[in-house]
Amino acid sequence: MAEDTHPAYLSPSELGTKEYWETYYARTLSHISHTDAEQSSKPEADGSADSDAESDVNDEDDPGTSWFSEHNAPEKVLRFLTRRSFPLAPQNTRSQSTQPSILDLGTGNGSMLALLRKKGRFAGNMVGVDYSARSVELARELQRSRGHSAYRTDDDSDSDGSEEDETEQTDADTPEPAPIQFEEWDILGSKALLSESGVKTSPTTKDETLSWFPYEAGGFDIVLDKGTFDAISLADDAKATRVCERYPDIARRLVRKGGFLIVTSCNWTEEELVKWFVAGKEEGSDRLVVWGRVEYPRFRFGGQEGQGVCTVCFQRVSEV
């Protein structure tokens, strides 16, 4: 990407370091383990121990999630992906033999995928990846224990009642979807990506082939980024080409042609996100284009209008 096409870099922060996230998730895992040990030693005569244990796990405590939750971003992205106008919404694909696959980049505690599976009723393969081993361990544990808030209610009627947000009920005989898969993976350090032509590159060893990546399909149908590009943009990288410059192109190649990349950010404006992910690509090339956006409340400050978080939906296209 040409240097004059992207916005100014963000100043480095500890939120852009792997050490910060490893420490945070290790502390969370330790806290859960300690809580479980305490609860197992208490009598459960009135069932209060179970409810206390559940309330002790809060999706919004995750620093990778809390800022977005303040603006109701997870629920708004859920509504965006399940409305009838989105081509891969469950009500538009339910009759298909293969359901849309979803990849969550920088999955953290896995809460977004849990929300899409439970409340969004997405039934296809779901994979959450993170470069933090402790994050993956936590996400797997919360799935095993059904610890996310999305699992704690059987009320799936959270729609606001509009036709756009309506999600149809799943048939009683619909097979149970496969468990969400969580894997440790560094998106910026992998040698097992798809090439520009959409075919698998040639890894030097079998271990470099990603067992969870849909090579035959040319990528995932939907790829999510909720704060991952933010964290990468905060990395202290002194190289000539910053990692945030490499990321948009790599993320694009994880999406099948015709598929969607949904990026949510609290550090970049909508205009800046579009510059990062779209600028520099010519008409007719394999590129990302803006397909849609999630609407958030806007505010005015100092004569300027803005919003606290933005979500842009890109589609990968290849025009001749």
Stockholm file with secondary structure:
# STOCKHOLM 1.0

chainA/1-320         MAEDTHPAYLSPSELGTKEYWETYYARTLSHISHTDAEQSSKPEADGSADSDAESDVNDEDDPGTSWFSEHNAPEKVLRFLTRRSFPLAPQNTRSQSTQPSILDLGTGNGSMLALLRKKGRFAGNMVGVDYSARSVELARELQRSRGHSAYRTDDDSDSDGSEEDETEQTDADTPEPAPIQFEEWDILGSKALLSESGVKTSPTTKDETLSWFPYEAGGFDIVLDKGTFDAISLADDAKATRVCERYPDIARRLVRKGGFLIVTSCNWTEEELVKWFVAGKEEGSDRLVVWGRVEYPRFRFGGQEGQGVCTVCFQRVSEV
#=GR chainA/1-320 SS CCGGGSCCCCCCCGGGCHHHHHHHHHHHHHHHHHHHHHHHTSCCTTSHHHHHHHHTCCGGGSTTTHHHHHTTHHHHHHHHHHSTTSTTSHHHHTTSSSCCCEEEETCTTSHHHHHHHHTSCCCSCEEEEESCHHHHHHHHHHHHTTCSGGGSCCCCCCSCSCTTTCCCCCCTTSCCCCCCEEEECCTTTCSCCBCTTSSBCCCSSGGGSCTTSCGGGTSEEEEEEESHHHHHHTSCCCSSSCHHHHHHHHHHTTEEEEEEEEEEESSSCHHHHHHHHHTTCCTTSEEEEEEEEECCCCEEETTEEECSCEEEEEEEEECC
#=GC SS_cons         CCGGGSCCCCCCCGGGCHHHHHHHHHHHHHHHHHHHHHHHTSCCTTSHHHHHHHHTCCGGGSTTTHHHHHTTHHHHHHHHHHSTTSTTSHHHHTTSSSCCCEEEETCTTSHHHHHHHHTSCCCSCEEEEESCHHHHHHHHHHHHTTCSGGGSCCCCCCSCSCTTTCCCCCCTTSCCCCCCEEEECCTTTCSCCBCTTSSBCCCSSGGGSCTTSCGGGTSEEEEEEESHHHHHHTSCCCSSSCHHHHHHHHHHTTEEEEEEEEEEESSSCHHHHHHHHHTTCCTTSEEEEEEEEECCCCEEETTEEECSCEEEEEEEEECC
//
